[in-house]
Amino acid sequence: MRQDARTPWFFLGPNLVIFGVFTFLPIVINLYYAFTGGVQLYPRDRPYVGFENLATLLDCGSYFDPSSCRKDIFWRAVWNTARFSVFQVSLMVLFSLGTALVLNRKIIGRGFWRGVYFYPVLLSPVVVALIWKWVLQREGLLNAGMVAAGANPVLWLAEPGWAFFWVIFVSIWAHMGFYTLILLAGLQAIPADLYEAAQMDRASPWRTLYRITLPLLLPNLLVVLVLAAIRAVQIFDEVFVLTGGGPGSATTFVVQFIYQTGFQEQVRLYGLAAAGSLLLALALVVLTLIQLRATRADKAGERAR
Amino acid sequence: MSAVTFLTRTRGRRALDWTDWLSYVYLALGLFLMFGPVLWLVMSSFKTESALTEFPPSFLPYGQKQVMVPGEDKPRPVYRVKLPDGSVRELPELRRIGLMATHVDPARPDEPIRVNINDREPVREFRLATENYSDLGGKFNFGLYLWNSVFITVVATILTLLFNSMAAFALSKYQFRGRGGVFLLILGTLMVPPAIVLVPNFLVVAELGLLNSLWGVIWPAVATPTGVFLLRQYMLTIPDELLEAARMDHASEWRIYWRIVLPLSAPALAVLAIFSTMWRWNDFLWPLIVLSKSEKFTLQLALNAFQGDLVTQWNYLLAMTVITLLPITLVFAFLQKYIAQGIASAGVK
């Protein structure tokens, strides 16, 4: 029986229209914004300025010294994001790997323990931020503990170094369960006979870890690494509520720069915000390409098993 | 058999060795770290405004004891008062002027006792300040925020299920030119997170007249690459013979989709429904941009706005936070297994 060639397109229609209007069209418009100036939202009111927006963002004495840049806040945000991503991603992988290894042991009530680490993943970023803001406030639980231990209370979110530390801590707290789950699935896919063979050969637990578990888990670890990096580069919600980017600009990240420039300031510089988005997109494309390679390695690893 | 060996024996006859102990210590630490702050939040949300300012704070919510006094329409706070004759009694306060407070014995309401406020201290008892919750509706438009959040979550989830399953049906059950291209295109949108297209999407939504409308949050969210992928993978496992049999019986293509494929995909639809509910309930950045009028705020936006106020009324803010995390906690308690399966199969959250 011949089916009408239009039928599949009828079913695809709503999805494609929405993707077109809210994803593909905006990509094109974003380019238009990035190359036009002024404070008007409507495209026809915006004068063409060429590379001026990008040049404004990239105009720097030295890229390693934000205060030498024309848009110093942007470069502070870039460096904060880079520093945040490096620390957050490496610690995230480390902790979720450790947790997955523990959860993969013969423990009583594995489902329950897995749930414990997974619970914060479901909470909204705003709620996560408020939970920790309440613990970290001046007269909060942590400072009560500090006083009880004989130390002086600390303004955790008002000192740049501590604020940065807590932003990393809270984001790991909130998302670690997700990566733990992926790694746990990877661990459980490792054939049990390999471990039995290792036991026969009286391999030490460390040797088993280094020679069997980690090599076979490597593809999953790569996927987790890149996924976490893609998320880390886009960090915004939790931090915005927890610290508001402060103190000063100590925890201002790139997405917050885009939001502030385009939507929060009195003078809304859409062009500059769009140019910032463009640069962020570039970073994400690079990370995604790495992810595609990692996924391919993952598939190859599965075949090798 | 001693108690220790009994408690520590495992199914495999092997006793727990030190690595097992280390594992359980690690897990217990995790339990404390993951649930401790949440528990602290819930406890704090039942404290009165004045109890919240105490330092060091108490774990359980304590409030000042209150009793009814004849002739007063509201319960009065109770103090432990040192009387002029040296005895100490628990008496409710009637009123206070400057340094002197007037107390009274409820049994003898016509004999007021005046004491210096330095000679008394409040009597505290375990009390849940449920007024933090019951006041929310009247004081903060809380009902409206809740409604906005529920409306967005429910409508967006229904539309997500409908549109994504239609697309997944087309991609899994029809052979047509461009199928691979369309599938790649849809997956490609995974690479365009909302943060990248904030400005142009704002324009699109403004042009459609959807600024400060709940639909401005709903429409951009209902086509999800994750949903299409998840459902397509599941629908591929439905045998084509079922569809062919229905076509023999002259069923329309829509009927095949609606009456055969959709019911058979129920497990995958359930997973997507859970995910979509969480995504929409927890959304923050996009609603923050589209909804700027306070009567259109979702719960997340309201929480953000209140915590940014100059004078934050933490007792109400904490209660509101607890209500916001309640539905997600219920989802967690009852549907955790499905979420874990979804993540393991699609690798998305």
Interface residues (C-beta under 8 A of the other chain):
Chain A: M1 Q3 D4 A5 T7 P8 W9 F10 F11 L12 G13 P14 N15 L16 I18 F19 V21 F22 T23 F24 L25 P26 I27 V28 I29 N30 Y32 Y33 L41 Y42 P43 G98 T99 V102 R105 K106 I107 I108 G111 W113 R114 G115 V116 Y117 F118 Y119 P120 V121 L122 L123 S124 P125 V126 V127 L130 I131 W132 K133 W134 V135 E139 G140 L141 N143 A144 V147 A148 W173 F178 L181 I182 A185 P205 V223 L227 Q234 F236 D237 F240 V241 G244 V255 I258 Y259 G262 F263 Y270 A273 A274 S277 L280 A281 L284 V285 T288
Chain B: T10 R11 G12 T19 D20 S23 Y24 Y26 L27 G30 L31 L33 M34 F35 P37 V38 W40 L41 S44 T53 F55 P56 P57 L162 F163 N164 M166 A167 F169 A170 L171 Y174 F176 R179 V182 L185 I186 T189 M191 V192 P193 A195 I196 V197 L198 V199 P200 N201 F202 L203 V204 A206 W219 P220 V222 A223 V228 R247 E253 Y257 M278 W281 N282 F284 L285 L288 I289 Q300 L303 N304 Q307 G308 W314 L317 L318 T321 T324 L325 I328 T329 V331 F332 Q336 K337 I339 A340 I343 A344 G347 K349
